[in-house]
């Protein structure tokens, strides 16, 4: 089943985000190589593709996991969470309808 994972960034976490980005991307690339990643990306804090020092407000990941518990465990192990980039992480089941 697909799960939506949304991490909300802590205030002033851009430096931590950039320092932990390689480890974060490595985990996402593993999901992609396994064919389990539907989409992933950050949410700019301002209406701009490159927010510069304004940074990001969070990140969205939609990926396939065998259970809610597996998705939650994966989200809890994210370097952005352990390093304090994310102030809060939500995991929810997700049903893709479109595009088919």
C-alpha positions in Angstrom: 0.0 0.0 0.0 1.1 3.6 -0.6 1.8 5.9 2.4 2.1 9.7 2.5 4.9 10.9 4.7 5.0 14.6 5.5 7.8 16.1 7.6 7.4 19.7 8.8 10.6 21.5 9.1 11.7 23.1 12.4 12.3 26.9 12.3 15.8 27.8 11.1 16.7 24.2 10.1 18.1 25.0 6.6 21.7 24.4 7.6 20.8 21.0 9.2 18.7 20.1 6.2 21.7 20.7 3.8 24.1 18.9 6.1 21.9 15.8 6.2 20.6 15.9 2.6 23.0 13.3 1.2 22.0 10.7 3.8 18.3 11.6 3.3 18.6 11.2 -0.5 20.4 7.9 -0.2 17.4 6.4 1.6 15.0 7.8 -1.1 17.2 6.5 -3.9 17.0 3.0 -2.3 13.2 3.2 -2.4 13.3 4.3 -6.0 15.6 1.5 -7.0 13.2 -1.0 -5.3 10.4 0.5 -7.4 8.6 1.7 -4.3 8.9 5.5 -4.6 6.0 7.4 -6.2 7.3 10.9 -5.5 9.4 12.9 -3.1 10.4 16.5 -2.7 10.7 19.5 -0.5 8.2 22.3 0.0 9.8 25.7 -0.5 9.0 28.2 2.3 8.2 30.9 -0.3 6.6 30.7 -3.7 9.8 30.1 -5.6 11.5 26.9 -6.9 14.8 28.0 -5.3 13.9 29.7 -2.0 17.5 30.4 -1.1 17.9 31.4 2.6 14.1 31.2 3.2 14.6 27.5 3.1 11.8 24.9 3.2 8.7 24.3 5.3 8.8 20.5 4.9 9.0 17.5 2.6 6.5 15.2 1.0 7.2 11.5 0.2 4.7 9.0 -1.2 6.0 5.5 -1.3 4.9 1.9 -1.0 5.4 0.0 2.2 4.0 -3.4 3.4 2.2 -1.8 6.4 1.6 1.4 8.3 4.1 0.2 10.9 6.8 -0.2 8.2 6.1 3.2 6.8 6.3 4.8 10.3 9.5 3.0 11.1 11.1 4.2 7.8 9.9 7.7 8.5 11.3 7.6 12.1 14.7 6.5 10.8 15.0 9.5 8.4 18.2 11.6 9.0 16.1 14.7 8.8 14.1 13.6 11.8 17.0 12.4 13.9 19.0 15.6 13.2 16.1 17.9 14.1 15.3 19.2 10.6 11.8 17.9 11.0 9.8 19.1 14.0 6.9 16.8 13.2 6.4 13.8 10.9 3.0 12.5 9.8 2.4 9.2 8.1 -0.9 8.4 6.5 -2.2 5.7 4.1 -2.6 7.1 0.6 -4.8 5.9 -2.2 -3.6 7.0 -5.7 -6.5 7.6 -8.0 -5.0 9.7 -10.9 -3.2 9.5 -13.1 -3.9 5.9 -13.7 
